[in-house]
Amino acid sequence: MGSLAVGIAKRLKAHVSAVCSTYALDYVKGLGADEIIDRRKQDPMTLPATFDVVFDAAAAHSYFAARHLLVKGGAYVTTLPSPGVFLGKAVAVFKGRLVVQVEGGF
């Protein structure tokens, strides 16, 4: 699902920073990602940048872990339903953010 998200984002002319494992670096670069973070070398939760959208296709982090990476008005998107998603939706509103849980099965 992450590779699909990269392709769609690039088609929409977005600047894409993608997180992947070492073995997928060339593949993700071929998809058009502008920046690629090797998650084995850098924890994406420690990035100094902020983003309009954080799409956690692997459902590796919660909204609460990733919220510092979002700009005001930004959106956190995950593929895994959890109680944290519902709580995140309620809390994010007060920060002008959005939390979305998408269904798998593309």
Backbone bond lengths (Angstrom), bond angles and torsions (degrees), N, CA, C in turn:
res aa  C-N    CA-C-N  psi(-1)  N-CA   C-N-CA  omega(-1)  CA-C   N-CA-C  phi
1 M - - - 1.442 - - 1.527 111.04 -
2 G 1.324 116.87 -31.64 1.457 120.21 178.92 1.515 112.27 -64.40
3 S 1.332 117.17 -39.14 1.466 119.75 179.63 1.529 110.44 -65.94
4 L 1.311 116.60 -36.27 1.460 120.82 176.56 1.529 110.01 -64.53
5 A 1.317 116.47 -41.42 1.467 120.98 179.38 1.528 110.77 -63.29
6 V 1.325 117.25 -40.70 1.468 120.33 178.00 1.525 109.57 -61.24
7 G 1.323 116.52 -47.18 1.459 120.31 -179.54 1.516 113.21 -60.82
8 I 1.320 116.64 -43.64 1.469 120.68 179.39 1.525 110.55 -65.93
9 A 1.315 116.46 -44.72 1.462 120.19 -179.24 1.526 111.40 -62.22
10 K 1.306 117.12 -41.25 1.464 119.97 178.79 1.526 110.54 -66.97
11 R 1.321 116.98 -38.61 1.474 121.02 178.03 1.534 110.37 -61.80
12 L 1.329 115.92 -31.18 1.465 121.66 178.01 1.528 112.51 -86.90
13 K 1.327 115.95 8.37 1.476 123.10 177.06 1.527 113.88 70.03
14 A 1.329 117.21 25.91 1.466 120.89 178.14 1.528 110.41 -80.97
15 H 1.308 115.41 152.30 1.462 121.24 169.65 1.524 105.47 -83.51
16 V 1.328 117.61 122.57 1.460 121.32 -172.73 1.520 111.10 -113.67
17 S 1.322 115.02 124.01 1.465 122.61 169.61 1.519 105.61 -107.54
18 A 1.315 116.70 117.84 1.462 121.02 -175.56 1.526 110.79 -113.03
19 V 1.324 114.84 145.04 1.461 121.59 177.52 1.521 107.32 -111.77
20 C 1.338 116.05 131.46 1.460 119.92 179.08 1.524 109.45 -154.81
21 S 1.325 115.53 175.13 1.460 121.71 175.97 1.525 109.67 -81.65
22 T 1.313 115.61 162.11 1.458 122.26 -178.11 1.522 112.01 -52.22
23 Y 1.323 117.61 -43.45 1.465 121.08 -175.86 1.530 113.00 -64.80
24 A 1.333 118.44 -19.62 1.464 121.46 -175.33 1.531 113.48 -102.77
25 L 1.317 117.82 4.66 1.467 120.52 -175.57 1.526 112.60 -56.10
26 D 1.325 117.22 -49.20 1.465 120.42 -178.60 1.522 111.56 -65.61
27 Y 1.318 116.74 -38.98 1.463 121.26 179.18 1.520 110.66 -61.62
28 V 1.320 116.33 -47.54 1.467 120.92 -178.13 1.527 110.39 -67.89
29 K 1.318 117.06 -36.85 1.460 120.09 175.77 1.525 109.76 -62.09
30 G 1.319 116.82 -39.94 1.454 121.62 178.16 1.515 113.32 -65.05
31 L 1.319 116.66 -24.37 1.468 120.82 177.04 1.523 112.03 -75.31
32 G 1.337 115.63 -15.60 1.462 119.84 177.66 1.509 116.33 108.75
33 A 1.329 117.97 6.90 1.467 119.62 179.23 1.527 110.22 -58.08
34 D 1.319 116.15 136.75 1.460 121.38 -179.14 1.522 111.93 -77.91
35 E 1.304 116.02 -37.01 1.467 122.32 176.65 1.515 107.61 -132.07
36 I 1.323 115.59 142.32 1.463 119.69 179.67 1.520 107.98 -128.03
37 I 1.318 115.46 126.86 1.458 121.91 178.77 1.516 108.21 -108.23
38 D 1.314 115.69 122.14 1.468 121.52 176.64 1.529 106.80 -81.26
39 R 1.316 116.80 109.86 1.460 120.40 -174.08 1.519 113.03 -66.05
40 R 1.331 117.32 -15.58 1.468 119.93 176.51 1.525 111.74 -80.10
41 K 1.337 116.05 -18.71 1.466 120.75 -179.34 1.523 112.81 -105.57
42 Q 1.322 117.05 -25.25 1.460 120.10 -179.91 1.522 109.65 -143.17
43 D 1.298 115.48 131.11 1.460 121.25 175.81 1.528 107.57 -73.60
44 P 1.334 117.88 118.63 1.466 118.76 -177.74 1.524 113.58 -61.52
45 M 1.312 117.82 -19.43 1.462 120.29 178.62 1.524 111.72 -74.64
46 T 1.337 118.08 -8.51 1.465 121.47 179.25 1.529 112.22 -103.06
47 L 1.324 118.10 8.58 1.461 120.65 -179.98 1.529 110.22 -63.68
48 P 1.324 117.34 140.34 1.466 120.08 179.84 1.528 113.32 -79.88
49 A 1.312 118.02 -9.98 1.463 122.50 -176.41 1.528 111.69 -85.25
50 T 1.332 115.19 165.43 1.459 121.39 170.25 1.526 107.81 -120.97
51 F 1.323 115.32 156.88 1.454 121.14 -171.44 1.518 110.92 -133.95
52 D 1.329 115.38 153.28 1.457 121.32 174.29 1.521 110.38 -73.46
53 V 1.330 116.24 -36.53 1.464 122.19 -179.86 1.517 108.97 -137.16
54 V 1.312 116.05 134.38 1.462 122.58 168.18 1.521 105.07 -114.58
55 F 1.336 115.93 112.05 1.462 121.09 178.40 1.517 107.32 -105.56
56 D 1.310 116.55 106.80 1.460 123.13 -178.64 1.527 108.68 -94.49
57 A 1.330 115.55 78.85 1.466 121.25 -176.43 1.522 111.80 -62.90
58 A 1.312 117.37 -30.44 1.467 121.42 -179.71 1.526 112.18 -86.35
59 A 1.315 117.29 -4.26 1.463 122.69 -176.90 1.531 110.87 52.01
60 A 1.336 114.56 44.73 1.461 120.81 -177.08 1.527 113.12 -86.31
61 H 1.333 116.83 -21.88 1.465 121.10 -176.08 1.526 109.90 -135.42
62 S 1.277 116.05 153.15 1.464 120.78 177.52 1.523 109.96 -88.20
63 Y 1.316 115.55 167.00 1.460 120.60 172.83 1.526 109.67 -56.13
64 F 1.319 116.66 -41.47 1.462 120.52 -176.60 1.525 111.57 -64.54
65 A 1.337 117.80 -32.43 1.464 121.17 177.21 1.526 111.41 -76.21
66 A 1.328 116.98 -29.60 1.467 121.31 -173.54 1.525 114.46 -101.85
67 R 1.303 118.53 -7.36 1.470 120.35 -171.50 1.526 113.25 -60.13
68 H 1.324 118.51 -30.00 1.463 120.45 179.42 1.532 112.32 -68.25
69 L 1.329 117.16 -14.10 1.463 121.70 178.78 1.525 112.79 -86.51
70 L 1.323 117.22 -8.03 1.461 121.40 -174.74 1.525 112.52 -97.51
71 V 1.317 115.30 139.66 1.457 120.41 171.54 1.527 108.10 -76.18
72 K 1.319 116.27 163.56 1.470 119.09 173.80 1.521 107.26 -61.32
73 G 1.300 116.28 133.26 1.454 121.21 -175.85 1.513 113.17 87.20
74 G 1.345 117.00 -0.38 1.460 121.73 -179.10 1.518 112.51 -76.46
75 A 1.317 115.10 170.06 1.462 120.86 -178.14 1.518 111.14 -130.45
76 Y 1.318 115.28 136.68 1.459 122.95 172.62 1.523 106.43 -104.98
77 V 1.332 116.50 125.05 1.463 121.67 -178.78 1.519 108.22 -121.09
78 T 1.320 116.51 132.24 1.456 121.51 178.80 1.525 109.95 -131.29
79 T 1.308 115.78 163.80 1.464 120.99 179.42 1.518 112.22 -105.64
80 L 1.330 116.94 -4.06 1.451 120.18 -174.36 1.523 111.53 -111.94
81 P 1.323 117.26 117.94 1.474 117.82 175.65 1.524 109.45 -71.13
82 S 1.304 115.21 138.28 1.466 120.00 178.24 1.520 108.65 -159.32
83 P 1.335 116.42 162.79 1.469 118.53 175.84 1.530 111.87 -58.63
84 G 1.352 115.92 -31.81 1.463 120.11 179.13 1.518 112.80 -64.31
85 V 1.329 117.42 -30.91 1.457 120.84 177.70 1.519 109.79 -64.79
86 F 1.319 116.57 -44.93 1.462 120.22 -179.87 1.522 111.64 -66.08
87 L 1.322 117.22 -41.26 1.457 120.79 176.51 1.525 110.19 -66.64
88 G 1.339 116.43 -41.87 1.463 121.12 177.82 1.514 112.16 -58.83
89 K 1.344 117.21 -40.57 1.469 120.92 177.81 1.525 110.71 -58.61
90 A 1.301 116.18 -42.09 1.463 120.54 -178.31 1.527 111.68 -69.51
91 V 1.315 117.45 -41.67 1.466 121.82 -176.88 1.525 111.64 -76.26
92 A 1.329 117.23 -39.04 1.467 121.97 -175.86 1.523 112.48 -60.14
93 V 1.302 117.32 -32.18 1.466 121.94 -179.63 1.520 110.75 -56.22
94 F 1.315 117.10 -37.39 1.462 120.77 -177.82 1.519 112.60 -72.36
95 K 1.316 117.22 -15.49 1.467 122.06 177.03 1.517 111.46 -105.06
96 G 1.338 116.55 9.19 1.453 120.37 -179.96 1.518 112.67 69.45
97 R 1.312 116.48 30.44 1.464 121.32 -178.60 1.520 109.77 -119.04
98 L 1.319 114.62 172.85 1.455 121.87 -177.95 1.523 109.14 -129.95
99 V 1.315 117.25 139.01 1.464 123.03 173.63 1.525 107.17 -119.47
100 V 1.326 115.73 127.16 1.455 121.47 -176.70 1.521 109.45 -129.29
101 Q 1.313 116.43 136.44 1.463 121.69 174.22 1.519 106.61 -114.07
102 V 1.340 116.86 117.59 1.461 121.19 -179.76 1.518 109.55 -99.25
103 E 1.298 115.59 147.67 1.461 120.78 177.54 1.509 109.61 -78.81
104 G 1.326 117.00 144.23 1.464 121.83 176.46 1.511 109.64 -79.22
105 G 1.301 116.63 -172.54 1.440 121.81 175.11 1.510 114.99 91.44
106 F 1.335 116.59 37.14 1.460 119.06 177.31 1.492 110.16 -60.92
